[in-house]
Amino acid sequence: MSNINLQEILNSLSIEEKVGQLVQLAGVYYINQSEITGPLAKFDITDTHKFTAGSIIGVNNAKDAYAIQTEYLEKSRHKIPLLFMADVIHGSHTMYPIPLGMACSFNPELIEGMARNSAKEAAATGVQVTFSPMADLARDARWGRNMETNGEDPYLNKVLSSSYVKGYQGNTLSSKSELISCVKHFAGYGLVEAGREYNYVDISKRVLNEYHYPAYKSAIDSGAKMVMSAFNTIESIPATANEGLLKSDLREKLGFDGVVISDWAAVTELINHKLAADFKDAAKQCANAGVDIDMMSMAYLTELETLINNGEVDIKLIDEMVMNVLKLKKDYGLFEDPFKNLIDKSEQVVGNEELLINAKQVADESIVLLKNNENVLPLTSKYAIVGHHVTSRDYNGPWSWQGDISKNESIKEVFSANPNVTVIEEATKIIDIQDYEYIDTVVAFVGEKSNESGEAKSKTDIKLNSNEIELIKTLKMIGKKVITVVFAGRPLDIADIEMYSDAIVYAWFSGTKAAQSIYDILTGVVNPSAKLTMSFPRAVGQCPIYYNSYSTGRPLSKAIDTYVSKYIDQSNSPLYTFGDGLTYSDVKVTNVDLKESLSIGQDLTIKVELKNSSSMEAKEVIQVYINDLVASVIRPDNELKAFKKVNIAANTTTSYEITVNGNEFGFIGSDLEHRIEAGEFEIKVGLNMTDTINKIVRMEK
Ligand code: BGC
C-alpha cells in the first residue's frame, strides 16, 4: 500500500472525520488506565468521538494498544489507523539518567545510542511516537523541568537534540523499532519567569533566535517529524496561538513541514490567558495559528466542525492540517502495517541485557565528580554509608512511568556486598558513628526524591533539607571524611554542605543502573568523566545564573568594586559552573595550536595537546569557547563553540584535532539575521572554562 494516495483519502473524509484526525485523546477513554500528564477536561467522550479521533496519548502497553487499534479499525468508517504517542523521555522501562544528567556526558554518540535503545524498548511495548527531545534551554534552577533539558548551553543543546532525533527515528523511520520524534516545547519554555512552571515568558526575538531556536532547528534538520508548541507566551501571545511563531518562524524560517501538536490542554488554556472567550474562540485561534493536533483540550473536538461550517476556519486550512497528519502516518508505515510496534514484544526486549549494559554506560558518563579534596576518592579503606537514598531505590527520576523502582538495586544492596562497608540506615543514628572507631570515612546519600523535580515542580528553596545539611555537618564535626552523593533533578544550592564535604558526587537521578554506577565511580572501577551542563548557584537569589550571560556596561573587576554589576551579599560567580567536573586522573591541556587568521565562513581547526600525568586512563572533554571582542550586538565573554570527548591513556601526551565550524563565529544581528563580523576573537581551549589556554584569531573580511 506504499502507493497509497493521501489526497484520495482526504477527499473521502467527512468534516467530522477530518476534525477527528486533529484530535488526540488520552488512552483512559479506551482502557481503564493510562498516563495522565495534565488536567482531564470534564467532557463525555462518546463512541463517535473515540472512533474518529486520530491519535492517542499515554497507553504505553502493547496489548492495550493492539486491542484499541483492532476495535478502532472495526468501528471507524475510514479505517485510518490511530497513532499511539507517549512520553519516552529518558528510557521506557529501563531507565536512563535524566536528560540533564545524560547531557553531562558531552557524548553525542552515547546519547544517540541511548535513544536508539529506548526506542527499541518502547516500540516493543506499543509506543509509536515519543514526546522527546526537549530542546528548551534551561537557566533557572528553580524550574523543575531542568531535569528534562540538555542544560544551559545553546551549542551543546543543538548537538544533543539532534542525537536524540537520530537515535529515535533512525535514518528512514521505516523499520520497526523506531519512534517518531516530537521535539518540544516550541519555544522558549525554559525561560518561565521566576522559574515558576507554566509562567509568563518575555524574551526578545533576537535572543530567541540566537539562543533558543538552534536546538529546535537541529532537531528538525535531523528529521524530527513533530513539534509540540509550548505552554508559555512569546511576545504576549501563548505559543499555541502564536501564528508568527508557528508559521513565520517554525514553518518558514526553520523549515518545518511536519505535524504541530499542542501541549496537553494548551488550546483551552487560552481562556485562562484571557486570549479566548470560550472553547470555540480558542479552537479558532489555535487552528488558524498553525496547531495541527489538539492534545487533550477537547476544543477541536467540540468546536472545529461548527467553525468550518460557518466559515470561521477555512476548510483549505483544515485540509492542510489533516494532510500533515496523514503524511506522518504514511511516512511511519501505518497504512501498510496499522499494528507497527503494537505487537507485544516486552518479554524479549524490556530490560534485556543490551539495555541494561547501555543504561550502565550512560549512567557512568553522566554522574559528575564536583569535588575531591586530597583525593579522598576513590574509596580504599573501610567506610560507612548513610542517608535516605541508601535504601530508597528512588533513582529513576521523573518521567519514568514504566520504570519500576522495585527492580532497581538499592545502594545498600550494591555496597554491602563489599566487606569494607558499614550500612547505617537511619540518619538519626549518626551519633553512633563515633562508636565505629575504625571508620574514618562516611558516604552520605542525600538529595531530592524523584517527585521533587519534573513538570510542575518549581521550588523557591533549592537547598537540601535541613536534616541532611545537619547530618553532613555533624559527620564533619565528629572528624569523619565526608563524601556527599547528591540525587537531584536540578542544580541544588549545595553551598551549605560544600564546605563540610571532602568530596561531592552529583548523581542526578541515574536510572535503573544508578546504584552500580555510583559504586563503580566511588571505588574507582569507573573514572568519572561527566561535566556540568548547568551552573550551580551559590544561593537561590542568583537564579537565573548561566555561564554565557551577556556583558554589562559596568562589569565587576578586581580594580573597581563600586557601582558595578554585583551583589552586595554574594559573589557573582556560581558555586560550580558549566563545564566543571573532575576525573581521578591528572590531565592538562599543554599546547594549543591554531591559525591566527581566518576568512569569514572558514572553519577553525585547532590542535590540542593533552598530557595525562596519572596512572589512570581518562575520558576528558576538550572545550572550546570563543569571545567575540567587538561586535554590533553585545556578546557574552564565553560561548562554547566546539567540544570533543576523548580517551587519554595513562602517562601519555596525545594530540587531538577539534574544529570550530565557521558559522559558529556568527550571531543573530539586530535584523534577526545570522551574521559573521570581521575582527578579533579570543579562543579559549581547556578541560573546563576556568583553566584555559587563550589565543587571538583574526577574522578577515
Ligand atoms: C508536558 C509535555 C508532555 C505532555 C504529554 C505536558 O504536560 O508539558 O512535555 O509531552 O504533557 O504528556
Residues whose N, C-alpha, C, O or C-beta is under 5 A from the ligand:
A	BS01	BGC	T37 G38 D87 F131 D263 W264
